[in-house]
Each structure stands twice: as C-alpha cells, then as structure tokens.
Amino acid sequence: MTTGSGEQRERGFDHAEVEPKWQREWEDADVFRIPDSAEDPEYVLAMFPYTSGSLHMGHVRNYTITDAYARFERQRGENVLHPMGWDSFGLPAENAAEERDTNPRDWTMECIDSMTEQMKAMGFGYDWEREVTTCEPEYYQWNQWLFKRFREEGLVERQSAELNWCPSCETVLADEQVEGEEELCWRCGTPIEQREMDQWFFTITDYADELLEALDDLDDWPANVREMQRNWIGRQEGASVAFEIPGYGDVDIFTTRLDTIHGATFFSLAPGHPVAREIAEDNEEVAEYIHEAEHADEDELDVTSGVFTGEHAVNPATGEEIPVFVADYVLTDVGTGALYAVPAHDERDHEFAEAHDVPIQQVVEPSPEADVDPDEIDVQEEAYTEDGVLVNSGEFDGLTSEEARERFVEEFDGEHRTEYNLRDWGISRQRYWGTPIPMIRCDDCGYVPVPDEDLPVELPEFVHTTGNPLDAAEEWKHVECPECGGDAVRETDTMDTFVDSSWYFLRFVSPDLDTAPFDTERATDWMPVDQYVGGIEHAVMHLLYARFFTKVLDDIDLLDGVREPFTDLTNQGMVLGADGNKMSKSKGNGVSPQRIIDEYGADTARLFIMEAAQPEKEFAWSDEGVQSAHRFLQNLYGLAEEFAAGEVATGGAAGDGSAGRESAAAVSEYVDREIDATVATATAEFEEFRFNHALQAVREMVSLLRRYREHTVPDEETFERGLTTAVKLVSPVAPHVGEEIWELLGRDGLLARADWPDADAPEDYDIERRLVENTREDVRDIVETVGIEDPETITLAVAPEWKHRAHEIAMNADGNVVGTVMGDDQLREQGEDAADFAKDLAAEAEALDEQLSPERERAALERAAWLLEREFGADVVVRTADEADPDLAGKAEPGRPAIDIAE
C-alpha cells in the first residue's frame, strides 16, 4: 500500500518483536500482581501442571482459557488472583533421574525453568510472586504439619493393604510401576506378587455423606463430574443379615434387596474374603482359583467365573442349605465381600447360575399397579430386577418389596446399614520423590509423630538403589525417639502426591507465610476459587480429595465457613491432532507450541485455540485455522495502522446535499448500534466461557468496519470507537497485538489496565437483526430465482399497522387464532384481507415471533439499507404501506417487508 508521499512501506506487526516487548512491559508494571490487602478478589485458577519439562497443546489451551478470563475480569475492574505453581513431586522425576544418572530435584528444577520460560512466552499473566513448588521444603513441611493435625482429629489410621511386591527388588511398587499384561516390575522385569502391608490412610470415609450430599449444591460444576463423584462415593441404603456356614461361623452380607432373600439359591464369597482364604487352606482347587483371581487383569474378569467350595450356607429365611462359591465378580472392598445370590432377580447372579447349573427361584412378581403382565415374566430366561410383590415367600407372600425389606430386617435379626464404594485414602508410597511422612517408629513407644519444631523432615540425598531409596538412607532414617530418646527409625514411605494438590490453591493466598500453611483470614475471604479449569481425568481423585481437605480444614478452624474449594469448574476438552486422533509421538500428529510461537506468535496460537470450540469441547488441530487467526490479527492491526496514519478518510458526508448527509448518518447509526451490540454480546459470552462466540462477534464487527470504510466516508468518532472496541474485546485472547494497536492509536497506559467497554445492546436488537438478515436473504433469493443480473432499485415496503396488530393478537391467542383476530373491531374493518391474513397466522401460530412496530421496522431497514446497496449495487428505498404501491404493500407482513426489484 502507498502512503501519501507515494512511498512503499511494509504493513503488519512482527510477533517476534511485539510479544517480548509487551511481556517486559507487563512485568515492569506489575500488571498481574495482586496485593495481600485485596478484598474478595476474583480467583481464577488452572490446575497446576506436573513438571514434565515442556508444554503441550493441552497445557496451552488450559492456561489460555484462564488467562483470557482473568484479563477480562481485570479490565472490568476486579482484583484478580491468577497464580501458577508446580506439581513437582512424583514417580516420573525418579524415573528420569535414574535414566539420566542425576537426582530428581535437579531434573525437576530444570523442568520448572523450562516451563516457566514457555509460559511467559505465551503471554500468560500470572502473579509470579505467589509461585508455589510442592517439592520445596517450604511447601511440603505443611503437608507434614497437616498430616499431624489430621491425625490429632482421628483422620489418620494405619491399616493393612494389599500391595504390589517385587521379590527381586524387594520393594513395594505403585500400580504405575507394574508393566504390561504379565504384570512385571518396571525396574527388573520380574513378575510381581501381592503382599499385605501396613499403610497410612486418611479416613476420607468419615466425610462420605457430606461429600455426596454437597454435590447437589455445586450448580456450576459439570453434571458428569458430579455424577462420577456420586458413583465413586457409591452410597447404598440396605441391610445386613448373617448366613451361617457350618464350620466357619456366621458370615455377614450386605444387600439392598432383602425382599428377595427367599429366592437365594447360592452364596458367593470374594476371593479376598477371610472365609474364602480359610477354606482355601484345605481346598487346593479354591486356593488355585484365588491365586488366579488375584493376578487377573481387570478386563479378564468374568461374571461367570467361580469355583464351588464344597461348603454350604444356611439361608436364615428358609433354613435351606445353599452352595457356597468363591467368585471374582464379588469384590472384597464392596459391601462385606460376601453376598447371597438370587438369580431370578439379579442379572449377574442369573448369568452365574446358568453357567454353574444353579436353580433359579422367583420370589418377586410385578405389582398390580405395574404395566407388566406377571404371566409374561420368565425368570428362567431373564432376571426380573424391578420391585413388586412377594411370591413363593411363605407367609410373606403379597407384601410389597418395600414392606418386605423393612420387615425382614427384624425378622431375620438383621440391621439397617449404609454402605459406600468409597474407601479410605491410602497415602503411603514406597518411593523417594515425595513428602516424607512425619512419623518415627520406636520399639517401645510405637509410632510417634515428629515434633512440629523438627519440621520439615527433609528428604536426604537421592540414593540410586533397587529398593525404596529412603530405606537405603541409613544415616537419615536412624533417629532418636522424640518421646523416650531411644533408638528409632523414620517412616520411609512418602505421601501420595495427591496430598500436595489437595490444598495448593490455599497456599497461593499467602505463599511466603512461615508460621502456618496459609493465612486463615485471607483464605476465608479469597476462597473459594471462582473459576477452576482442568482435565476431566481428575474428576474423582484430585477434585474429591481437594473437597475432603477443604472440609477438614474448615472443621479444624484453619478456614471459617469455607466448605468447598471450587465454585465453578470447567473441564477443558482435548486438542486432537489434525487427523482427529489424540496427539502422540507414535502417531506423529503432535503440534509443538514452540513451533507455532516461532512461526506465527503466541497470540495466533491463543486466538486459534479459543476460536476453535467452547472450552469443554474437543477439537482437531487445523493449520488453516491457525492461518485464519493470524490473518485476522494482521488485518486488524493493518486497519488500525491505516487509521493512525490518516489513511482512512473520515468526518465528511457521503455525497452532496442533505440526502447524502442523511444517508451517511443512517450508516453511522447502524454501525454505532452494531458496536454496542457486539460489546454486549462479547461481554455476556466471556462471562459464560463461550469465548468462541465472543470472538466471532468481534470478527463480524471488524468486517463491518472495513465495509463501512469502503462504502462511505465514515464518521471519525464512530470508526475510532469501533477500532478501540475491537481491540479491547480481543485483547484478553490476543493481548500482545492488542497492546501494540492500543499504542498505535495513541492511547495512554497499558491496555491490560484499560476499562472494558460498557454498552447495552440496543432495544429489541435481536428482532432488528433478524429482520435485516431475513430481508437480505429474501432479496438474494429473488435475484437468484428471477435471474436479475443488474438490479437498479430495490424497494422495501413495510406491512401496514393493522397487520402488525393482527400479528400481536395472534401471538397471544389461546388456540382459536382466527376467531381471536377477527373478534377485534378494528381488524374486522379490513374485511376479507384480515380474514385471509388471520388464516395465514393460524397456520404459523407455533412459529410466530415478536416483531417491531411499523415505524421501528422502517427505521431499522433504512439504517441497514447500505448493506443491500453495497451487496447488489442498487439504490434502496424503504416505504411505509401508505407510501408504497398498494399491490406491493399488500404482500408485506410484520418482519417480512414486501420486495420489488427494478432492473
């Protein structure tokens, strides 16, 4: 493009210069720092990353979402807390250290440095003064301190648990350290075994009811996450009764269907049940089955798999003996690990019974109220699992299922009982890179907590060993007992890394506090997190544990009335490869964020990701989409550059005389109204996390500004307001380019601190927009259908007032549209015309929409007439029904002006 002097100069911005420039400006100005004195800030948080060393596109999407929202809220005048930290303990760092002959700390710190640099290059606006790193003693000492407080509250127990054991390395392995279907040790390739060992547990089950019931109040969490947590907690109301197995005593069962007890035809024990193991001591076949079941993969489990023990259980309802099986479809940690089986009324029991030739006895049939014929029920073919009325149950025949369940509790010496799928949280990990559990084992005193003044218990130097590295740290683990002063040994297990992430969001409130994990008063004011964004994979682990921690912290007065950690939760969707598959090295479909930054800039990557889909939806990478985002930013910059250089003629009127001025004024009014509407739309969409919708509205407004400039001499104030508005609206997503344009337009200060534009959509804007779009579409259809090549004049005729009145009456009519419309005195004066129109309205009664009045419809069409003029190169005339030809006006309807096109 040429300047006024005729010289050529290059247009556009250079992201390699622009982005580092504004990153430095933001840092120097402390734009993202929030003072401790801030009151109830907007707390925006992305799940902090594991320190893998490099960002992938999933990270970029997650952090762009929260950064855009944080910038939006900051420009709206909110104090915003938007911090970042590092989930930096864990097995991968140990693996990396082993592979590279280094230590986990050095590797982790290198990863943090690398990821910090990448995050800053993306323009993510964090308060880095609040950075937390979970592998630092300054952080994990509070894991240890909190462990002690939980223990004082009775929330820590030492329980026996079944673990993976490598006989060659002589160490316990985490599930992640067991490889392949053969279940081999990740270090030496030896087949693993199962061992019972004592472990430390948080008794999260103490909070099961509240964790479950409080889900109903998390209205701004995804429904599927809440349902996943409900299922994970798995509360079931039922009853327990005892079945005697002669020689082995009474065995308690838990059931939610005690009404079916008369139909029990066999009894099942989980492979891990104590009675099953006792039977196995004298029964080789049972012992072999238990061994196979314990070593089977989860996907190998078969509902029909089981072995008859040779024993029988006595049904307390009938006195009959029924065969006892050990079956792996019965789970040790669900219910009591034992159940009576009623194949007539349970699908799994039915499958098992068919496979093992066990009788099937119906004891419940559909109730008379059910829309099912009892004669059509054949339990030999299929289990009937619904409630009903009892049959074949002796004196209890005729009771409803609900009545029977209640009566049988007392009848068979049972008790009402609530069971949960949720189990206590085992936090012991037999690995080095984690928080040392602050306990000391003394032969005389038992387990003794490390005194607070001796915290943190810091990790010793890393020991390369086949076993647990902390077991090999002889000097570190041998200590004096804090109680008796005798020889003692430190606990060599470390904490599950989910402990680190269960309260990190609280540490951001006061990251440098050295007297407590966080400032209680400030945390109570700043919590809960207002917007939390992260992957769905954390639905039932991290998110459940964080909820548990928050409730406990409130109960022990470290918080005051904060029961939930996260108000609004968003699970961002996956960024897929261009082939629609999950990005992976093996598929070769991965996209490096750094490559996109180098080639197009961070703003382009951010804009593409936010335009591609709503945050919770997955989308496939698209090079075309990236290029489109880049072109849009360059075009926006170019338009601003031309305006700033005086190359956009403004201030005059289109044409001579009052008609020209009136036309220019109408166009400017249309653009002004579209600017206001875009602000209102984008603001609402940002609030609802529909960033793609907001950005589409901005794109449409920028396109409108270009057409405005090309059609007429734009009003300077309107055009400049449109530019500055567009820049503000896009800046949360593309902040570097936004700042560059802001400076180009001569604005003071940083755009990151500028006020968000404030405007309401014009009254009835949606109706007006629909009117204009429908009219433009109708004109296109006529031109195309009739084959008009060079239209000269387009005449639009607005429907008469009486049709608008009829339309409004029809909208509010209750059923009889024609009768209601023709019952109006004024409309009856229109005779057959009104009757015919009433019939048309009746035919479309369900689809009738609110419309503008004739006067406002005409004004809206006159403001938008320039769009038709520009598109078709024709003059546009808008007439009232009185001004238009009667035949033309007669065709007009509210919201659908009649159209005449002259060549």
VENVEN-V145698 format. One line per field, one symbol per residue. ss: DSSP state (A for helix, B for strand, O for the rest). psi: psi as a letter, one per 20 degrees, with the letter a starting at -180 (. if undefined). burial: 1 if it has 24 or more other C-alpha atoms within 12 Angstrom, else 0. Layout:
BEGIN
ss=???
psi=???
burial=???
END
This chain:
BEGIN
ss=OBOOOOOBOOOOOOAAAAAAAAAAAAAAOOOOOOOOOOOOOBBBBBOOBBOOOOOOAAAAAAAAAAAAAAAAAAAOOOOBBOOOBBBOOOAAAAAAAAAAOOOAAAAAAAAAAAAAAAAAAOOOOOOAAAOBBOOOAAAAAAAAAAAAAAAAOOOBBBBBBBBBBBOOOOBBBOAAABBOOOOBBOOOOOBOBBBBBBBBBBOAAAAAAAAAAAAAAOOOOOAAAAAAAAAAAOOBBBBBBBBBBOOOBBBBBBBOOAAAAAAOOBBBBOOOOAAAAAAAOOOAAAAAAAAAAAOOOAAAOOOOOBBBBBBBBBOOOOOOBBBBBBBOOOOOOOOOOBBBBOOOOOAAAAAAAAAAOOOOOOOBBOOOOOOOOAAAOOOOOOOOOOOOBBOOOAAAOOOBAAAAAAAAAAAOOOBBBBBOOOOOBBOBBOOOOOOBOOBBBBOOOBBBBOOAAAOOOOOOOOOOOOOOOOOOOAAAABBBOOOOOOBBBBOOOBBOOOOAAAOAAAAAAAOOOOOOOOOAAAAAAAOOBBBBBBOAAAOOOAAAAAAAAAAAAAAOOOOOOOOOOBBBBBBOOOBBOOOOOBOOOOOOOOOOAAAAAAAOOAAAAAAAAAAAOOOOOOBBOOAAAAAAAAAAAAAAAAAAAAAAOOOOOBOOOOOOAAAAAAAAAAAAAAAAAAAAAAAAAAAAAAAOOOAAAAAAAAAAAAAAAAAAAAAOOBOAAAAAAAAAAAAAAAAOOOAAAAAAAAAAOOOOOOAAAOOOOOOOOOOOAAAAAAAAAAAAAAAAAAAAAAOOOOOOBBBBBOOOAAAAAAAAAAAOOOOOAAAAAAOOAAAAOOOAAAAAAAAAAAAOAAAOOOOOOAAAAAAAAAAAAAAAAAAAOOBBBBBOOOOOOAAAAAAOBOOBOBBBBBO
psi=qqahiiqpqprrqohhggghghhgggghjlhjppqhiqpmrooppqpqqqmhhqqrhggggghhghgghggghghjjqpponrqapnjrrhhhgghgghjlaqhgggghggggghgghghhijpnqniijpqoiiphhgihhggghggghhhjkjpqorpqprppohgilqqqqhijpprhimqphgijpprrpqpqprpqpmhhhjgghhghihhimhkqphhghhghghgglpppbqqrpppopiiapoqqpqiliijhijpirppqqhjphhghghhhjohggggggghhhjqqhiipphiprppiirqqpoihiiqpqqpqppiipphjpcjjqqqpnhhjpgghggggghjlqqoopjprqrhiqlpohiipnihhqpoirrcqqrkkcijpiqrgggggghhghhklaqqqpqqhpqqooippmrgmapppmqppphhibppqpqhijqqoqqrqpporhaohhhimghghorqphgijrprpqpjqrqpiiggjijhhhhhhmijpjirhroggghhghrrpgoppaqhijgjeghghhgggggghhhjkirnjoiqhpgpppoqrqorrhjjrppqhhikjqpphhggggghqhhggggghhhhrqhiqqqqqohhhghgggggghggggghggghjjjoprhrqorqrhgghhghhgghgggghhgghgggggghhghjkmhhgghhhgghgggghghghhhroqpgggghhgghgggghihhhmhghgggggghjkqqaqhhjqqpqoqqqqpkghgggggggggghgggggggghkohmpgpopppqqrhhhhggggghhjqmfngggggiipghhhhichgggghhgghhhjghjpqqrrrgghgggghhhjhhgggghikqqpppqrhhhrphgghhiqqpinqqpppp.
burial=000000000001111001110110110000111101000111111111111111111111111111111111111101111111111111111111110000111111101100110111111111111111111111111111111111100011100010111100101111001100001111100111110000111111111111110010010011001101110111110111111110000011111111111111111111111011101100000110110111100000001111111111111110001111111111111111111111111111111111010111111111000000000000110011111111111001001111011101100101110111111111111111111111111100001111000011111101110111111110011011110000011111111111111111111111100001111111111111111111110111111111111111110001110111111111111111100001100000011111011001111111111111111111111100110011011111111111110001010011000000001111111111111111111111110111111111111111111111101111110111111111111111111111111111100001111111110011001111111100110110001000000010111111111111111111101000110111010011000001101100110010011111110111111111111110010111111110010001111111111111100
END
